[in-house]
Amino acid sequence: MLTKKRKVEIVKKFGKNTADTGSTEVQVAIITERINSLTDHLRRQPKDFSSRRGLLKLVGQRRNFMNYLKKRNSESHATVSKQLKIRIK
C-alpha cells in the first residue's frame, strides 16, 4: 500500500524538490512501488484477476515512461533503473 508518508519519501529521493511529483523519475518510482505492492498481494491471492489486470496496466504504463526517459535522458534512465532494480531491455 502506498501511503502518503512513503510517497513523500519517494518524491524526496527521486524528485528535484519536495513538490516535484510530476517528473518522469518520480512517476516511475511511484508506479514501481505500486507494482511491488500488487505483486505481493497477488502472491497471497492468486485468483484475483482484476488486480492482475491492474498490475499489467501499471507495468505497461511504467514501460512507456521508461521508454520516454530513455529517449530524453539516457543517464537518468540508467540511474532510475539501477536504483529501482528494473531490468532494461
C-alpha positions as CSV (number, residue, x, y, z in Angstrom):
1,M,0.0,0.0,0.0
2,L,1.4,3.4,-1.0
3,T,0.9,5.7,2.0
4,K,1.3,9.4,2.0
5,K,4.5,9.1,4.0
6,R,6.0,6.6,1.6
7,K,5.1,8.8,-1.4
8,V,6.8,11.8,0.2
9,E,9.9,9.7,0.8
10,I,9.9,8.7,-2.9
11,V,9.5,12.3,-4.0
12,K,12.4,13.4,-1.8
13,K,14.6,10.7,-3.2
14,F,13.8,11.0,-6.9
15,G,12.4,14.5,-7.3
16,K,14.2,17.7,-7.9
17,N,12.4,19.3,-4.9
18,T,9.7,18.3,-2.4
19,A,6.9,19.5,-4.7
20,D,8.2,17.7,-7.8
21,T,5.6,14.9,-8.2
22,G,5.2,15.2,-12.0
23,S,8.7,14.4,-13.2
24,T,9.2,11.1,-15.1
25,E,11.6,9.8,-12.5
26,V,9.2,10.3,-9.6
27,Q,6.3,8.8,-11.6
28,V,8.3,5.7,-12.4
29,A,9.3,5.3,-8.8
30,I,5.7,5.6,-7.6
31,I,4.4,3.2,-10.2
32,T,7.2,0.7,-9.2
33,E,6.1,0.9,-5.6
34,R,2.5,0.2,-6.6
35,I,3.7,-2.7,-8.8
36,N,5.6,-4.2,-5.9
37,S,2.6,-3.9,-3.6
38,L,0.3,-5.6,-6.1
39,T,2.8,-8.3,-6.7
40,D,2.9,-9.2,-3.0
41,H,-1.0,-9.1,-3.0
42,L,-1.1,-11.5,-5.9
43,R,1.3,-13.9,-4.3
44,R,-1.2,-14.2,-1.4
45,Q,-4.4,-14.1,-3.6
46,P,-3.5,-15.8,-6.9
47,K,-7.1,-15.9,-8.2
48,D,-7.6,-12.1,-8.0
49,F,-7.8,-11.5,-11.8
50,S,-9.0,-7.8,-11.6
51,S,-5.9,-6.9,-9.6
52,R,-3.8,-8.9,-12.1
53,R,-5.2,-6.7,-14.9
54,G,-4.4,-3.6,-12.9
55,L,-0.9,-4.8,-12.4
56,L,-0.4,-5.4,-16.1
57,K,-1.7,-1.9,-16.9
58,L,0.8,-0.4,-14.4
59,V,3.7,-2.4,-15.9
60,G,2.8,-1.1,-19.4
61,Q,2.5,2.4,-18.1
62,R,5.9,2.2,-16.4
63,R,7.4,0.8,-19.6
64,N,6.1,3.8,-21.6
65,F,7.6,6.2,-19.0
66,M,10.9,4.4,-19.2
67,N,11.0,4.5,-23.0
68,Y,10.3,8.2,-22.8
69,L,13.0,8.7,-20.2
70,K,15.5,6.7,-22.4
71,K,14.8,8.9,-25.4
72,R,15.1,12.2,-23.4
73,N,17.8,11.5,-20.8
74,S,19.6,8.1,-21.0
75,E,21.8,8.9,-18.0
76,S,18.7,9.4,-15.8
77,H,17.1,6.2,-17.3
78,A,20.1,4.2,-16.3
79,T,20.2,5.7,-12.8
80,V,16.5,5.1,-12.2
81,S,16.7,1.6,-13.5
82,K,19.6,0.8,-11.2
83,Q,18.1,2.3,-8.1
84,L,14.7,0.7,-8.6
85,K,16.2,-2.6,-9.8
86,I,14.3,-2.6,-13.1
87,R,15.6,-4.8,-15.8
88,I,16.5,-2.9,-19.0
89,K,15.6,-4.4,-22.4
